[in-house]
Amino acid sequence: MPRPTSLTRVSRLAYWLDAGIPIPGTSIRFGLDPVLGLVPGLGDAAGVLLAAWILFEGIRLGAPSATILRMASNIAIDALIGAVPVLGDVFDVVWKANLKNVALLERHALEPTAAGKSDRVFVALLAGGVVALCVGLLVGGALFAAWFIRWECRCL
């Protein structure tokens, strides 16, 4: 199956954002995304906008919603941790969300059934994790409130 030209374009963009620049004498490669992240505020926003273009191309190419959600989670992780000064820029060198997203799109183009099943499992695990986090926060908040009320009553 020939590769769609839009997939070739986003693949090239992802390469330059995540791995286009080698560090001489090492096997480490980084791209423009961590460099953009050095510009306070605007750099991280520009990186997210460029990553969003890859996401929108995935939608346009007909990737299933589970794949799109998985791509969006890669971008969200990159944006949240990437916003932390210095640590975020180091994380951007390692995480490579754009290359991960292009790999998801390529896998969808080559093996849509297998890719869809794997992405649905990921989405189910992600949803389960969010539910567990919410339940944990509710239970923890209730326990803290009960402790605080008991503590306040002793102080009176």
N, C-alpha and C positions, 0 to 999 in steps of 0.2 A: 504494500500500500504506500503510495507516495506521500511524503510529508507535506502538509499544508504550508503554504508560504508564510502564513501568520505564525505558525509554530516555529518556523525557522527564524523569523524576526524576534520572537520573544526568547528563543533559545540564545540568540546572539546578545540580546539585552541582558539576560540573566548572567551570561558569562562575564560581561563587562562589569556588571554590578557586584558580582560575587567572587570572581576568580581571574580577572583579566590581567592582574599585575603580579608577577612573581617576586619573591624576596630572594635576591641572589645568594647562592650558596645553600639554600634550603629547599625543601619541597613545599613550603608554605606559599599559598597564593591568596591574594585578597583582591577586592574590586573597588569600585567607586562608592559603594554603599557605606563602608566604614569611613571613607574619606569625606563623603557628604555629611556623615554624622558628627564630624568635628566642628561643623558650623552650628552654633547653638540655635536650637529651635527649628530653624528653616531646613537644616540639613536632614534631620530625621523625617520631617514632613515630606521633603522631596523624595527620600528613599521609599517612604510608604506609597506615595503617588506613583512612582515608577513600578513598584511591586503590584500595585492595584491594576496597572495596565495589563500585566501578565494574567491576573485574576479575571479581568474582563474579557481577555482573549479566550480564556478557558470557557467562560460562559458562552461566548460567541461560537466557539467550536463545538458546543453541545456536550460538554463534560457534565456528568451527573451531579446532582446537588451534594451528594456525599463527598465527591472529589473537590467541589468548590468550597465546601465547609472545611475540608482538610487544608486546602490552600490558604483559606482565610485565617485558619488557626496558625499556620506557619508565619503569615504576615503579622498577626497579632503578637505572637511571641517575639518576633524580631523587633517590632515597634516598642513593646513594653520594656524589654530588657535593653534594647538599643538606646532608649531614652536616658538611661543611667549614665552620667558622665564617666568617661574613661572605660569603665567596665563594659558599657554598652558597645563601645567601639571594638574592644577586644572580642566580645561576643559575636559581633557582626563578621569578624574574620573567620570564626569557627562555624557559625550556624548556617549560613548560605541558604536562606529561605527561598530566594529566587530560583536557584538551581534545583532545589527540592521540588518547587512548584512546577517547573518545566518537566522534571522527571515524572511527576504525577500525570501531567498532560500527555507526555509521550507514551506512558504506560496505558493510559486510557485509549489513545489512538491505536496502539498495537493489540492490546488484549482487553477490550472494554468489559467483558464479563468478569474476569478475574480481578481487574482493577476495581470495579464497582463493589464486589463482595468485600475486598480488603478495606475499601474506604468506608463501607457501611459498618464494618466491625470497629474501625477507628472512631467513627462518629458515635457509635453505641458506647464505647469505652469513655469517650470524652463526655458524653451526656451523663453517664453514670458517675464520673468523677465530679462533675459540676453539682449533681444532686447530692452526692456524699459531702462535698464541701459545704453546701447550703445547710444540710441537716446538721453537720458538725458545728457550724456557726450558730445555728438556732439553739442547739442543745448547750453549747458553750455559753451563749448569751443568757439562756435561762438559768444555768447553774451560777453564773456570775451574779445575775440579778438576785437570786435567792440568797447567795452568800452576802451580798451587799446589804440587803434588807435585814438579814439576821445581825450583821455587824452594826448597822445603824440602830437597831432596837436595843442592843447591849449598851450602846454609848449613851442612850437617853436615860 
